Amino acid sequence: DAAGSQPTQTDQVKTAITAGSDLLIVNIVETSTSDPAKDIVEAARAADIPVIFFNREVADNDVINSYEKCAFVGTNAPDAGHMQGEMIGEYLLANYDAVDLNGDGTISYVLFKGQEGNAEAEARTQYAVEDANKLLTEGGKPELAYYDASATTAGKWSAQAANDYMVSLLGSYNEGNKNMVELIICNNDGMAEGAISALQNVGYNNGEGTTIIPVFGVDATDSAKALIKAGNMAGSIKQDAVGM
């Protein structure tokens, strides 16, 4: 575990090669630039061993294609974003008045992005909103409104980061101020769970009889599916980890 540090991961790879490993399987940390992946591929090439990148897509496919013993196993980055956007749009059209807590006719949302420059995070962020807006406007509703145009929400794929942000956000954006965030979109289920925990601490999303702020994630983890089944989370897009 490189604990989110690319230099640590690169050192781990080189240590594994020195120790005589026959194969490298790498969930690359840094995806905003292809340089770290290039370094790992060159180290594998020098040792004449295969390297498989998985889950996080390398920034440049040329890096993968530069070495015949290199491959990437993962999903097509835009797919989850498109599916999540469709799910959100359909949900809102079916439940618009219930979601529109302040009755202003517009749904206010916050989005938790996994990582700047990460292909999956960028695509999920773009298409979840774009595709939801397309369905909303086709259904005669206004586009989603970001709760604060000046805010940035880098969730770091982390439940704790999303929870901390939501706790802070709810201090200013709440029903008492008539500006409650009415929809939460997350690039993964971990951040969705963190956001839900913050909501539950102030009385939302605690099942039947409580106000539900719809929260959407990606991965369909077991814990997210349990939250959905309990009515505390609106939905998730399955990323087939077992298949990968």
C-alpha positions, 0 to 999 in steps of 0.5 A, a space after each residue: 500500500 503506497 498510501 496515496 504516494 507515487 514516490 512510495 509506490 515507485 520505490 515499492 515497484 523497484 524493491 519488488 523487482 530487486 527481490 526477484 518478482 516475476 510479475 508486477 500488478 499496479 494500481 497506479 497512484 498518479 494519473 494526471 501525468 504519465 511519467 510515473 507509469 513510464 518509470 514503472 514500465 521502463 523498470 519492468 522492461 529492464 527486468 524483462 517482466 510483465 506489468 499489468 496496470 489496473 483500476 486507475 487508467 494510465 494517462 497515456 495509452 502510448 505508455 501501455 503500448 510501448 512495451 509488449 509485456 504491459 497491459 491495462 485492465 479496467 473499465 471505459 472511463 465515461 461509462 459509469 458517468 453516463 450511467 450515473 447521470 441517467 440514473 440521477 435524471 430518472 430519479 429526479 424526474 420521478 421524485 422532483 417535488 420531494 427532492 426540491 426541499 425549499 420548493 424553488 423549482 431547482 435542485 441544488 447539488 454538491 459533487 464529490 470528485 475522486 481525484 483531479 486529473 484521474 480519467 475516471 473521476 473526470 469522466 464521472 464528474 462531467 457526464 453524471 451532471 451533463 446526462 442528468 441535465 439532459 434528461 431534466 431539460 427534456 422533462 421540462 425541468 431546469 438543470 441542476 444548480 451547484 450549491 456554491 459556484 466558488 466551492 471545490 470538492 476534492 473528495 480524494 476517493 475518501 469517506 472521511 474527506 467527504 464526511 468532513 466536507 459535508 459536516 462543514 457544508 451543513 453548518 451553512 447550507 441547511 433547511 433552516 437557511 432555506 438553502 439545503 443541498 438537495 442532491 449529492 453526487 459522488 465519484 465512488 461509494 466511499 465518498 457517498 458513505 461519508 456524506 451519508 454519515 454526515 447527513 445522518 448525524 443531523 437527522 437525514 437519511 435515517 430510513 422511513 420517516 426521515 427526510 432523504 437527501 438522494 446520494 448517488 455513488 459508483 462501485 456498488 460495494 456491499 456496504 453501499 448496497 446495504 444503504 440502498 436496501 435500507 432506503 438511506 442511499 439512492 443508487 450506485 453504478 456497479 464497477 465489477 471488481 470481481 470481473 476485472 
